[in-house]
Amino acid sequence: MQLARSAFALVAPRGARGCLSILIFHRVLAQPDPMLPEEPDASEFSRRMKYVAQAFNVLPLTEAVERLRRDDLPSAAAAITFDDGYGDNYRVAMPILKQYQLPATVFVASGFLDGGRMWNDTVIESVRRAGGDTLNLDDLGIYPIRTLDDRRRAVNQLLARLKYLPRDEREEAAHKIAAIAAEGSLPDDLMLSSTELRRLAAGGIDVGAHTVSHPILARLAPAEARREIIDSRDALEAILGRSITLFAYPNGQPTRDFGEEHVEMVREAGFTAAVTTGYGVSRSDTDVFQLPRFTPWDRSNFRFGVRLAQNALGML
């Protein structure tokens, strides 16, 4: 793997010519889940983190941003982040990160702590539990669910249909799907508890804000968007008893999901940096309130490494 680090050092040298690759994850599953094929399980995540530890100089995101500003990044610089605040970040991912001595930042949507459930998970878990061969959701459509592929296709179509609805309409639609489809209760332990969040932070994992209810900021009135940003910070600071200085934009695509006015809100709220879900790497001239990230969905370390190098070279 020293060869891999040397190769990435050519793409991402140290100092002023350097760049920072920020990885983004959401969940790390204890076991593979055929309804969530894009999420790594513990075994896959462990293999990936072993590779990352050997191929990159992984920094805490706060330190990485400070060094980026000073043109002082090490070669092959990287940071690891998680979005939303899933409980498996603590239960599954954290022990693996500690095994390889890797720092990370978890961006938490504070309103889902302690038994909450995000709208997309309500949809996924409802379709998972639906009986029969066909799911009739009235005005939301009729979906075949005979096979696993059918169910995944139904989930993808529903998520795409609901994602950009106004927040209240989106929640109402998700609850309607649950009322019609779900046979049995839906899980209430998907997200972190406040106790787990404290233990995560005590274990050396940094915590950032990710709004309260994970709305698309561009779809909110300015005052409401500002409240989502500030209230999430305040809630996390109250739980942890320390300052929250990093922010992640929900959904995170620049111009589509948030605009310059939201960047200014984050800056005015006192955050020191913010991350997006736009592709790319951060360089000395990157706006630290719009740091791009890389989504590592490749299954093999080789393909992951190739795509990350392409990302650094602007080839994606």
PAZA-171014 format. One record per residue (C-alpha): residue in three letters; z, y, x; residue number from 0. Coordinates in Angstrom, 2 decimals, decimal comma. Layout:
# residues N
+---------+---------+---------+---------+-----+
| residuo |      c3 |      c2 |      c1 | num |
+---------+---------+---------+---------+-----+
|     ALA |       Z |       Y |       X | NUM |
...
+---------+---------+---------+---------+-----+
This chain:
# residues 316
+---------+---------+---------+---------+-----+
| residuo |      c3 |      c2 |      c1 | num |
+---------+---------+---------+---------+-----+
|     MET |    0,00 |    0,00 |    0,00 |   0 |
|     GLN |    0,22 |    2,29 |    3,00 |   1 |
|     LEU |   -3,56 |    2,27 |    2,86 |   2 |
|     ALA |   -3,39 |    3,49 |   -0,75 |   3 |
|     ARG |   -1,06 |    6,35 |    0,20 |   4 |
|     SER |   -3,35 |    7,26 |    3,08 |   5 |
|     ALA |   -6,33 |    7,30 |    0,72 |   6 |
|     PHE |   -4,56 |    9,54 |   -1,78 |   7 |
|     ALA |   -3,46 |   11,79 |    1,08 |   8 |
|     LEU |   -7,15 |   12,49 |    1,71 |   9 |
|     VAL |   -7,63 |   13,50 |   -1,93 |  10 |
|     ALA |   -4,26 |   15,30 |   -2,11 |  11 |
|     PRO |   -3,28 |   16,60 |    1,34 |  12 |
|     ARG |   -0,04 |   18,39 |    2,01 |  13 |
|     GLY |    0,51 |   22,12 |    1,86 |  14 |
|     ALA |   -1,78 |   24,77 |    0,42 |  15 |
|     ARG |   -4,69 |   22,34 |   -0,09 |  16 |
|     GLY |   -2,48 |   19,86 |   -1,89 |  17 |
|     CYS |   -2,33 |   18,93 |   -5,56 |  18 |
|     LEU |    0,22 |   17,43 |   -7,90 |  19 |
|     SER |   -0,57 |   14,47 |  -10,17 |  20 |
|     ILE |    1,79 |   14,33 |  -13,16 |  21 |
|     LEU |    1,86 |   11,00 |  -14,98 |  22 |
|     ILE |    2,63 |   10,87 |  -18,71 |  23 |
|     PHE |    4,14 |    7,91 |  -20,55 |  24 |
|     HIS |    5,66 |    7,58 |  -24,01 |  25 |
|     ARG |    7,22 |    4,15 |  -24,40 |  26 |
|     VAL |    8,03 |    1,18 |  -22,18 |  27 |
|     LEU |    8,45 |   -1,90 |  -24,37 |  28 |
|     ALA |   10,89 |   -4,70 |  -23,65 |  29 |
|     GLN |    8,17 |   -7,18 |  -24,65 |  30 |
|     PRO |    4,43 |   -6,85 |  -25,33 |  31 |
|     ASP |    3,69 |   -5,65 |  -28,86 |  32 |
|     PRO |    0,21 |   -6,39 |  -30,25 |  33 |
|     MET |    0,55 |   -3,43 |  -32,63 |  34 |
|     LEU |    1,07 |   -1,12 |  -29,63 |  35 |
|     PRO |   -1,45 |   -2,40 |  -27,07 |  36 |
|     GLU |   -1,63 |    0,95 |  -25,26 |  37 |
|     GLU |    2,09 |    0,93 |  -24,39 |  38 |
|     PRO |    3,17 |   -0,94 |  -21,23 |  39 |
|     ASP |    5,85 |   -3,57 |  -21,41 |  40 |
|     ALA |    8,63 |   -3,88 |  -18,83 |  41 |
|     SER |    6,69 |   -6,27 |  -16,61 |  42 |
|     GLU |    3,57 |   -4,11 |  -16,51 |  43 |
|     PHE |    5,58 |   -0,93 |  -16,04 |  44 |
|     SER |    7,46 |   -2,50 |  -13,13 |  45 |
|     ARG |    4,20 |   -3,45 |  -11,42 |  46 |
|     ARG |    2,86 |    0,05 |  -11,96 |  47 |
|     MET |    6,00 |    1,77 |  -10,66 |  48 |
|     LYS |    6,02 |   -0,43 |   -7,57 |  49 |
|     TYR |    2,46 |    0,70 |   -6,88 |  50 |
|     VAL |    3,30 |    4,35 |   -7,55 |  51 |
|     ALA |    6,33 |    4,21 |   -5,25 |  52 |
|     GLN |    4,21 |    2,82 |   -2,43 |  53 |
|     ALA |    1,10 |    4,97 |   -2,94 |  54 |
|     PHE |    2,63 |    8,38 |   -3,73 |  55 |
|     ASN |    5,33 |   10,80 |   -2,76 |  56 |
|     VAL |    7,07 |   11,03 |   -6,15 |  57 |
|     LEU |    9,12 |   14,16 |   -6,73 |  58 |
|     PRO |   11,36 |   15,37 |   -9,55 |  59 |
|     LEU |    9,17 |   17,63 |  -11,65 |  60 |
|     THR |   11,40 |   20,67 |  -11,11 |  61 |
|     GLU |   11,18 |   20,25 |   -7,34 |  62 |
|     ALA |    7,45 |   19,57 |   -7,54 |  63 |
|     VAL |    6,86 |   22,84 |   -9,41 |  64 |
|     GLU |    8,95 |   24,80 |   -6,91 |  65 |
|     ARG |    7,04 |   23,30 |   -3,99 |  66 |
|     LEU |    3,72 |   23,86 |   -5,76 |  67 |
|     ARG |    4,58 |   27,55 |   -6,00 |  68 |
|     ARG |    5,41 |   27,64 |   -2,28 |  69 |
|     ASP |    2,27 |   25,73 |   -1,22 |  70 |
|     ASP |    4,67 |   23,13 |    0,16 |  71 |
|     LEU |    3,72 |   19,91 |   -1,61 |  72 |
|     PRO |    3,76 |   16,68 |    0,41 |  73 |
|     SER |    0,58 |   14,67 |    0,58 |  74 |
|     ALA |   -0,10 |   12,32 |   -2,36 |  75 |
|     ALA |    2,39 |   14,26 |   -4,50 |  76 |
|     ALA |    3,18 |   12,94 |   -7,97 |  77 |
|     ALA |    5,72 |   13,30 |  -10,77 |  78 |
|     ILE |    6,55 |   10,97 |  -13,68 |  79 |
|     THR |    7,13 |   12,16 |  -17,25 |  80 |
|     PHE |    7,80 |   10,65 |  -20,68 |  81 |
|     ASP |    7,22 |   12,37 |  -24,02 |  82 |
|     ASP |    9,11 |   12,27 |  -27,33 |  83 |
|     GLY |   12,45 |   10,69 |  -26,41 |  84 |
|     TYR |   12,13 |    6,99 |  -27,22 |  85 |
|     GLY |   15,21 |    4,85 |  -26,76 |  86 |
|     ASP |   13,34 |    2,44 |  -24,50 |  87 |
|     ASN |   13,06 |    5,23 |  -21,94 |  88 |
|     TYR |   16,76 |    4,61 |  -21,34 |  89 |
|     ARG |   17,02 |    0,92 |  -22,19 |  90 |
|     VAL |   13,89 |   -0,36 |  -20,42 |  91 |
|     ALA |   12,27 |    2,28 |  -18,22 |  92 |
|     MET |   15,33 |    3,76 |  -16,54 |  93 |
|     PRO |   16,48 |    0,53 |  -14,80 |  94 |
|     ILE |   12,95 |    0,04 |  -13,43 |  95 |
|     LEU |   12,76 |    3,62 |  -12,20 |  96 |
|     LYS |   16,13 |    3,20 |  -10,48 |  97 |
|     GLN |   14,94 |   -0,06 |   -8,89 |  98 |
|     TYR |   12,12 |    1,80 |   -7,16 |  99 |
|     GLN |   14,16 |    4,98 |   -6,65 | 100 |
|     LEU |   11,73 |    7,06 |   -8,68 | 101 |
|     PRO |   12,70 |   10,34 |  -10,37 | 102 |
|     ALA |   11,33 |   11,18 |  -13,82 | 103 |
|     THR |   11,56 |   13,71 |  -16,64 | 104 |
|     VAL |   11,91 |   12,80 |  -20,32 | 105 |
|     PHE |   10,75 |   15,42 |  -22,83 | 106 |
|     VAL |   12,77 |   15,03 |  -26,02 | 107 |
|     ALA |   11,91 |   16,11 |  -29,56 | 108 |
|     SER |   15,52 |   16,87 |  -30,47 | 109 |
|     GLY |   15,24 |   16,43 |  -34,24 | 110 |
|     PHE |   14,68 |   12,67 |  -33,93 | 111 |
|     LEU |   17,79 |   11,87 |  -31,92 | 112 |
|     ASP |   20,41 |    9,59 |  -33,46 | 113 |
|     GLY |   18,37 |    7,52 |  -35,88 | 114 |
|     GLY |   15,34 |    9,67 |  -36,55 | 115 |
|     ARG |   11,79 |    8,34 |  -36,65 | 116 |
|     MET |    8,57 |   10,15 |  -35,87 | 117 |
|     TRP |    5,90 |   10,24 |  -38,57 | 118 |
|     ASN |    3,44 |    8,17 |  -36,54 | 119 |
|     ASP |    6,02 |    5,41 |  -36,10 | 120 |
|     THR |    6,66 |    5,44 |  -39,85 | 121 |
|     VAL |    2,94 |    4,75 |  -40,33 | 122 |
|     ILE |    2,77 |    2,06 |  -37,64 | 123 |
|     GLU |    5,88 |    0,22 |  -38,80 | 124 |
|     SER |    4,86 |    0,43 |  -42,45 | 125 |
|     VAL |    1,44 |   -1,10 |  -41,79 | 126 |
|     ARG |    3,08 |   -3,73 |  -39,58 | 127 |
|     ARG |    5,31 |   -4,78 |  -42,49 | 128 |
|     ALA |    2,71 |   -4,57 |  -45,26 | 129 |
|     GLY |    2,02 |   -7,77 |  -47,18 | 130 |
|     GLY |   -1,26 |   -9,11 |  -48,47 | 131 |
|     ASP |   -4,80 |   -8,78 |  -47,18 | 132 |
|     THR |   -5,51 |   -5,25 |  -48,46 | 133 |
|     LEU |   -3,46 |   -2,05 |  -48,34 | 134 |
|     ASN |   -4,17 |    0,32 |  -51,23 | 135 |
|     LEU |   -2,75 |    3,77 |  -50,46 | 136 |
|     ASP |   -4,27 |    5,57 |  -53,45 | 137 |
|     ASP |   -5,75 |    8,89 |  -52,30 | 138 |
|     LEU |   -5,15 |    7,95 |  -48,65 | 139 |
|     GLY |   -7,63 |    5,11 |  -48,90 | 140 |
|     ILE |   -7,89 |    1,33 |  -49,08 | 141 |
|     TYR |   -7,61 |   -0,66 |  -45,86 | 142 |
|     PRO |   -8,13 |   -4,35 |  -45,05 | 143 |
|     ILE |   -5,09 |   -5,74 |  -43,19 | 144 |
|     ARG |   -5,93 |   -9,44 |  -43,03 | 145 |
|     THR |   -6,01 |   -9,61 |  -39,24 | 146 |
|     LEU |   -4,17 |   -7,88 |  -36,42 | 147 |
|     ASP |   -7,33 |   -5,97 |  -35,57 | 148 |
|     ASP |   -7,54 |   -4,82 |  -39,19 | 149 |
|     ARG |   -3,99 |   -3,53 |  -39,06 | 150 |
|     ARG |   -4,52 |   -1,68 |  -35,80 | 151 |
|     ARG |   -7,72 |   -0,18 |  -37,18 | 152 |
|     ALA |   -5,87 |    0,95 |  -40,31 | 153 |
|     VAL |   -3,15 |    2,56 |  -38,20 | 154 |
|     ASN |   -5,66 |    4,40 |  -36,04 | 155 |
|     GLN |   -7,55 |    5,70 |  -39,06 | 156 |
|     LEU |   -4,37 |    6,85 |  -40,79 | 157 |
|     LEU |   -2,98 |    8,56 |  -37,70 | 158 |
|     ALA |   -6,25 |   10,42 |  -37,17 | 159 |
|     ARG |   -6,31 |   11,45 |  -40,83 | 160 |
|     LEU |   -2,72 |   12,71 |  -40,89 | 161 |
|     LYS |   -2,25 |   14,24 |  -37,43 | 162 |
|     TYR |   -3,55 |   17,73 |  -38,18 | 163 |
|     LEU |   -2,21 |   18,07 |  -41,69 | 164 |
|     PRO |    0,45 |   20,76 |  -42,16 | 165 |
|     ARG |    3,76 |   19,33 |  -41,01 | 166 |
|     ASP |    5,33 |   18,94 |  -44,47 | 167 |
|     GLU |    2,18 |   17,32 |  -45,88 | 168 |
|     ARG |    2,06 |   14,97 |  -42,91 | 169 |
|     GLU |    5,67 |   13,88 |  -43,43 | 170 |
|     GLU |    5,11 |   13,45 |  -47,16 | 171 |
|     ALA |    2,05 |   11,29 |  -46,52 | 172 |
|     ALA |    3,93 |    9,12 |  -44,01 | 173 |
|     HIS |    6,78 |    8,60 |  -46,49 | 174 |
|     LYS |    4,25 |    7,70 |  -49,18 | 175 |
|     ILE |    2,70 |    5,08 |  -46,91 | 176 |
|     ALA |    6,15 |    3,63 |  -46,25 | 177 |
|     ALA |    7,00 |    3,52 |  -49,96 | 178 |
|     ILE |    3,78 |    1,67 |  -50,78 | 179 |
|     ALA |    3,30 |   -0,53 |  -47,74 | 180 |
|     ALA |    6,58 |   -1,39 |  -46,05 | 181 |
|     GLU |    8,18 |   -4,67 |  -47,05 | 182 |
|     GLY |   11,73 |   -4,37 |  -45,76 | 183 |
|     SER |   13,49 |   -1,55 |  -43,98 | 184 |
|     LEU |   11,93 |    0,46 |  -41,16 | 185 |
|     PRO |   13,64 |    0,66 |  -37,74 | 186 |
|     ASP |   16,11 |    3,49 |  -37,14 | 187 |
|     ASP |   16,72 |    2,85 |  -33,43 | 188 |
|     LEU |   13,35 |    3,75 |  -31,93 | 189 |
|     MET |   14,53 |    7,09 |  -30,54 | 190 |
|     LEU |   17,33 |    7,95 |  -28,16 | 191 |
|     SER |   20,86 |    8,45 |  -29,39 | 192 |
|     SER |   22,85 |   11,41 |  -28,08 | 193 |
|     THR |   24,97 |    8,96 |  -26,08 | 194 |
|     GLU |   21,89 |    7,38 |  -24,51 | 195 |
|     LEU |   20,51 |   10,84 |  -23,73 | 196 |
|     ARG |   23,73 |   11,73 |  -21,88 | 197 |
|     ARG |   23,59 |    8,45 |  -19,96 | 198 |
|     LEU |   19,93 |    9,03 |  -19,13 | 199 |
|     ALA |   20,74 |   12,46 |  -17,71 | 200 |
|     ALA |   23,83 |   11,14 |  -15,90 | 201 |
|     GLY |   21,61 |    8,48 |  -14,32 | 202 |
|     GLY |   19,48 |   11,13 |  -12,63 | 203 |
|     ILE |   16,64 |   11,42 |  -15,14 | 204 |
|     ASP |   15,79 |   15,04 |  -15,92 | 205 |
|     VAL |   15,48 |   16,15 |  -19,55 | 206 |
|     GLY |   13,03 |   18,67 |  -20,96 | 207 |
|     ALA |   12,44 |   20,13 |  -24,43 | 208 |
|     HIS |    9,61 |   18,99 |  -26,70 | 209 |
|     THR |   10,32 |   21,03 |  -29,85 | 210 |
|     VAL |   12,56 |   19,88 |  -32,72 | 211 |
|     SER |   10,13 |   18,09 |  -35,04 | 212 |
|     HIS |    7,04 |   17,63 |  -32,83 | 213 |
|     PRO |    4,70 |   19,89 |  -34,83 | 214 |
|     ILE |    1,27 |   21,08 |  -33,75 | 215 |
|     LEU |    2,34 |   24,56 |  -32,65 | 216 |
|     ALA |   -1,08 |   26,04 |  -33,38 | 217 |
|     ARG |   -0,62 |   25,10 |  -37,05 | 218 |
|     LEU |    2,69 |   26,99 |  -37,42 | 219 |
|     ALA |    3,48 |   30,61 |  -38,17 | 220 |
|     PRO |    4,58 |   32,38 |  -34,97 | 221 |
|     ALA |    8,24 |   32,69 |  -36,03 | 222 |
|     GLU |    8,40 |   28,99 |  -36,89 | 223 |
|     ALA |    6,77 |   27,97 |  -33,61 | 224 |
|     ARG |    9,26 |   30,08 |  -31,70 | 225 |
|     ARG |   12,18 |   28,47 |  -33,55 | 226 |
|     GLU |   10,86 |   24,99 |  -32,75 | 227 |
|     ILE |   10,70 |   25,84 |  -29,05 | 228 |
|     ILE |   14,07 |   27,58 |  -28,78 | 229 |
|     ASP |   16,04 |   25,35 |  -31,13 | 230 |
|     SER |   14,99 |   22,22 |  -29,24 | 231 |
|     ARG |   16,21 |   23,74 |  -25,99 | 232 |
|     ASP |   19,51 |   24,83 |  -27,55 | 233 |
|     ALA |   20,16 |   21,43 |  -29,14 | 234 |
|     LEU |   19,59 |   19,57 |  -25,86 | 235 |
|     GLU |   21,71 |   22,03 |  -23,90 | 236 |
|     ALA |   24,54 |   21,56 |  -26,40 | 237 |
|     ILE |   24,39 |   17,77 |  -25,97 | 238 |
|     LEU |   24,09 |   17,76 |  -22,19 | 239 |
|     GLY |   26,09 |   20,84 |  -21,27 | 240 |
|     ARG |   23,45 |   22,09 |  -18,85 | 241 |
|     SER |   20,34 |   24,24 |  -18,79 | 242 |
|     ILE |   17,01 |   22,87 |  -20,00 | 243 |
|     THR |   14,24 |   24,47 |  -17,95 | 244 |
|     LEU |   11,15 |   22,33 |  -18,64 | 245 |
|     PHE |    9,01 |   22,13 |  -21,79 | 246 |
|     ALA |    6,19 |   19,91 |  -23,07 | 247 |
|     TYR |    3,77 |   21,07 |  -25,78 | 248 |
|     PRO |    3,54 |   18,54 |  -28,67 | 249 |
|     ASN |    0,22 |   16,73 |  -28,68 | 250 |
|     GLY |   -0,49 |   19,08 |  -25,82 | 251 |
|     GLN |   -4,22 |   19,83 |  -25,75 | 252 |
|     PRO |   -4,78 |   23,45 |  -24,62 | 253 |
|     THR |   -6,43 |   25,76 |  -27,20 | 254 |
|     ARG |   -6,51 |   22,99 |  -29,84 | 255 |
|     ASP |   -2,76 |   22,25 |  -30,14 | 256 |
|     PHE |   -1,30 |   25,41 |  -28,62 | 257 |
|     GLY |   -2,58 |   28,78 |  -27,52 | 258 |
|     GLU |   -1,73 |   31,59 |  -25,15 | 259 |
|     GLU |    0,77 |   32,97 |  -27,65 | 260 |
|     HIS |    2,76 |   29,73 |  -27,42 | 261 |
|     VAL |    2,61 |   29,80 |  -23,63 | 262 |
|     GLU |    4,14 |   33,26 |  -23,80 | 263 |
|     MET |    6,84 |   32,03 |  -26,19 | 264 |
|     VAL |    7,80 |   29,31 |  -23,73 | 265 |
|     ARG |    7,89 |   31,79 |  -20,87 | 266 |
|     GLU |    9,97 |   34,26 |  -22,88 | 267 |
|     ALA |   12,40 |   31,49 |  -23,86 | 268 |
|     GLY |   13,38 |   31,16 |  -20,21 | 269 |
|     PHE |   11,70 |   27,90 |  -19,29 | 270 |
|     THR |   10,46 |   27,68 |  -15,70 | 271 |
|     ALA |    7,45 |   25,40 |  -16,35 | 272 |
|     ALA |    5,63 |   23,53 |  -19,12 | 273 |
|     VAL |    3,28 |   20,55 |  -19,27 | 274 |
|     THR |    0,21 |   19,81 |  -21,38 | 275 |
|     THR |   -1,81 |   16,66 |  -22,03 | 276 |
|     GLY |   -5,00 |   18,10 |  -20,59 | 277 |
|     TYR |   -6,57 |   16,12 |  -17,76 | 278 |
|     GLY |   -6,43 |   17,36 |  -14,21 | 279 |
|     VAL |   -4,03 |   18,01 |  -11,35 | 280 |
|     SER |   -1,98 |   21,07 |  -10,50 | 281 |
|     ARG |   -2,89 |   23,22 |   -7,53 | 282 |
|     SER |   -1,53 |   26,44 |   -6,08 | 283 |
|     ASP |   -3,48 |   28,53 |   -8,61 | 284 |
|     THR |   -2,49 |   26,44 |  -11,68 | 285 |
|     ASP |   -0,46 |   28,21 |  -14,36 | 286 |
|     VAL |    2,96 |   26,49 |  -14,17 | 287 |
|     PHE |    3,27 |   26,96 |  -17,94 | 288 |
|     GLN |    0,13 |   24,86 |  -18,48 | 289 |
|     LEU |    0,46 |   21,98 |  -16,02 | 290 |
|     PRO |   -2,07 |   19,18 |  -16,70 | 291 |
|     ARG |   -1,08 |   15,52 |  -16,77 | 292 |
|     PHE |   -2,67 |   12,09 |  -16,38 | 293 |
|     THR |   -2,40 |    9,28 |  -18,94 | 294 |
|     PRO |   -2,20 |    5,93 |  -17,08 | 295 |
|     TRP |   -3,63 |    3,50 |  -19,63 | 296 |
|     ASP |   -5,47 |    1,29 |  -17,12 | 297 |
|     ARG |   -4,09 |   -2,26 |  -16,92 | 298 |
|     SER |   -4,76 |   -2,98 |  -13,25 | 299 |
|     ASN |   -3,35 |   -1,02 |  -10,34 | 300 |
|     PHE |   -6,82 |   -0,83 |   -8,81 | 301 |
|     ARG |   -8,36 |    0,77 |  -11,88 | 302 |
|     PHE |   -5,34 |    3,02 |  -12,26 | 303 |
|     GLY |   -5,70 |    4,19 |   -8,66 | 304 |
|     VAL |   -9,44 |    4,78 |   -8,99 | 305 |
|     ARG |   -9,04 |    6,78 |  -12,18 | 306 |
|     LEU |   -6,17 |    8,81 |  -10,76 | 307 |
|     ALA |   -8,33 |    9,66 |   -7,74 | 308 |
|     GLN |  -11,16 |   10,65 |  -10,09 | 309 |
|     ASN |   -8,70 |   12,81 |  -12,00 | 310 |
|     ALA |   -7,65 |   14,56 |   -8,78 | 311 |
|     LEU |  -11,28 |   15,13 |   -7,87 | 312 |
|     GLY |  -12,12 |   16,54 |  -11,32 | 313 |
|     MET |  -14,44 |   13,66 |  -12,16 | 314 |
|     LEU |  -12,93 |   12,71 |  -15,57 | 315 |
+---------+---------+---------+---------+-----+
